[in-house]
Amino acid sequence: MIENVPGAEIVFCRADDVRWDWWSDLETRKRNHDFFTRRRRMSRRLRLMYAVVDLVRGMRRWLRF
């Protein structure tokens, strides 16, 4: 699991620090899909599902403040 880590090293996190719920799985899938399919079109179903992920993530951030 690598996120926002500068440099070329690989940094792993502990299994206890990883959230294993379905929502986290969906967010991880979206981020992987975004990274590996840059500049390529995705299906409407995936686009809608990932738009909902972005919307909910934004709402969660907004509600924290």
Backbone bond lengths (Angstrom), bond angles and torsions (degrees), N, CA, C in turn:
res aa  C-N    CA-C-N  psi(-1)  N-CA   C-N-CA  omega(-1)  CA-C   N-CA-C  phi
1 M - - - 1.447 - - 1.518 107.63 -
2 I 1.295 116.43 114.02 1.450 121.17 -178.66 1.518 107.62 -127.63
3 E 1.329 115.15 129.16 1.451 117.48 177.54 1.512 109.14 -152.82
4 N 1.293 115.78 127.23 1.462 122.43 176.41 1.520 112.54 54.20
5 V 1.329 116.97 40.10 1.453 121.45 178.90 1.521 107.42 -109.31
6 P 1.341 117.37 115.42 1.462 118.53 179.36 1.522 111.07 -71.86
7 G 1.308 116.00 154.22 1.456 120.60 176.76 1.512 112.07 98.52
8 A 1.328 114.85 -178.59 1.453 120.85 -175.94 1.517 112.88 -102.41
9 E 1.323 117.97 -2.47 1.454 119.71 -179.38 1.526 110.91 -74.92
10 I 1.284 114.99 153.26 1.456 120.54 175.02 1.525 107.47 -96.68
11 V 1.321 115.78 129.41 1.459 120.87 -179.08 1.522 107.44 -118.32
12 F 1.311 115.82 122.05 1.456 120.81 179.36 1.523 109.64 -102.54
13 C 1.305 115.59 148.14 1.456 119.12 176.43 1.531 109.56 -105.08
14 R 1.300 114.73 164.56 1.463 119.40 179.22 1.532 109.22 -74.57
15 A 1.308 115.74 150.31 1.470 120.41 -179.87 1.527 111.26 -62.69
16 D 1.322 117.22 -30.21 1.470 120.31 179.11 1.526 112.07 -67.73
17 D 1.346 117.07 -23.67 1.460 121.09 -178.12 1.520 113.08 -87.82
18 V 1.310 118.77 -5.05 1.462 122.67 -177.80 1.522 109.58 -94.41
19 R 1.323 115.23 132.21 1.471 119.53 175.70 1.520 107.90 -83.51
20 W 1.317 117.39 130.40 1.465 122.72 -174.22 1.525 112.80 -109.33
21 D 1.321 118.67 18.41 1.459 119.85 -178.95 1.528 110.86 -81.16
22 W 1.316 116.02 170.77 1.464 120.85 -174.90 1.515 111.76 -66.88
23 W 1.344 117.51 -33.13 1.456 120.04 -178.62 1.528 110.72 -68.05
24 S 1.318 116.77 -42.07 1.462 120.64 178.37 1.524 110.39 -64.01
25 D 1.310 116.32 -36.98 1.464 120.07 176.58 1.527 110.66 -62.26
26 L 1.317 116.69 -42.62 1.461 120.75 179.52 1.528 111.31 -65.99
27 E 1.336 117.52 -40.98 1.461 120.08 177.01 1.529 111.33 -63.47
28 T 1.318 116.98 -40.85 1.461 120.77 178.87 1.521 110.90 -64.45
29 R 1.322 116.74 -41.81 1.462 119.90 177.24 1.519 111.27 -60.48
30 K 1.348 116.27 -42.59 1.460 120.34 -179.96 1.521 110.92 -62.99
31 R 1.323 117.42 -46.12 1.466 120.17 -179.55 1.526 111.41 -63.41
32 N 1.319 116.89 -41.72 1.465 119.83 176.96 1.521 110.82 -63.48
33 H 1.324 116.38 -42.94 1.464 120.69 179.56 1.527 110.44 -62.73
34 D 1.336 116.51 -43.74 1.466 120.09 178.67 1.524 111.04 -60.86
35 F 1.304 117.04 -41.14 1.459 120.59 -177.90 1.522 112.06 -68.99
36 F 1.318 117.00 -45.79 1.461 120.01 -172.77 1.526 113.97 -85.28
37 T 1.308 118.24 -12.36 1.468 119.94 -178.93 1.517 112.04 -120.42
38 R 1.302 117.54 32.60 1.467 120.28 178.03 1.524 109.47 -56.22
39 R 1.323 114.33 137.96 1.471 123.09 177.05 1.523 114.11 63.60
40 R 1.308 117.43 19.38 1.468 120.81 174.69 1.517 108.40 -119.78
41 R 1.300 115.95 150.40 1.468 119.98 -179.53 1.523 110.58 -80.11
42 M 1.322 115.40 145.10 1.459 119.89 176.23 1.520 108.97 -115.23
43 S 1.297 115.31 165.42 1.463 119.95 -178.51 1.533 110.39 -67.68
44 R 1.302 115.73 159.15 1.477 120.21 179.13 1.514 111.58 -62.80
45 R 1.323 116.58 -36.49 1.466 120.22 -179.96 1.524 110.60 -63.24
46 L 1.332 117.15 -47.37 1.466 120.48 178.38 1.520 111.09 -65.09
47 R 1.330 116.72 -40.95 1.459 120.11 179.70 1.524 110.67 -60.46
48 L 1.330 117.68 -42.64 1.456 121.47 178.77 1.530 110.99 -67.18
49 M 1.325 116.68 -45.44 1.463 120.09 -178.95 1.529 110.44 -61.55
50 Y 1.321 117.68 -43.79 1.457 120.48 -178.79 1.522 111.97 -73.56
51 A 1.316 118.18 -27.41 1.461 120.37 174.01 1.529 109.98 -65.93
52 V 1.324 116.76 -38.39 1.466 120.51 176.65 1.526 109.91 -65.29
53 V 1.332 117.11 -39.99 1.470 120.77 177.23 1.523 109.42 -59.44
54 D 1.330 117.95 -46.99 1.461 121.29 179.49 1.526 111.70 -62.55
55 L 1.319 116.72 -40.91 1.456 121.15 179.96 1.529 111.15 -63.15
56 V 1.316 116.57 -47.87 1.460 119.93 -178.77 1.527 110.58 -66.61
57 R 1.330 117.64 -39.65 1.465 120.52 178.11 1.529 109.90 -61.14
58 G 1.324 116.60 -42.36 1.461 120.18 177.85 1.514 112.32 -64.49
59 M 1.323 116.40 -40.28 1.468 120.27 177.95 1.525 110.69 -64.72
60 R 1.329 117.62 -40.20 1.473 120.60 178.80 1.522 110.60 -62.93
61 R 1.332 116.77 -42.34 1.471 119.81 178.98 1.519 110.61 -65.40
62 W 1.334 116.58 -41.71 1.451 120.54 -177.89 1.531 110.83 -66.11
63 L 1.323 117.22 -38.52 1.466 120.79 -178.24 1.521 112.82 -72.78
64 R 1.322 118.28 -19.45 1.463 120.67 179.40 1.529 111.52 -71.67
65 F 1.343 117.17 -26.93 1.456 119.59 -176.27 1.494 111.34 -93.06
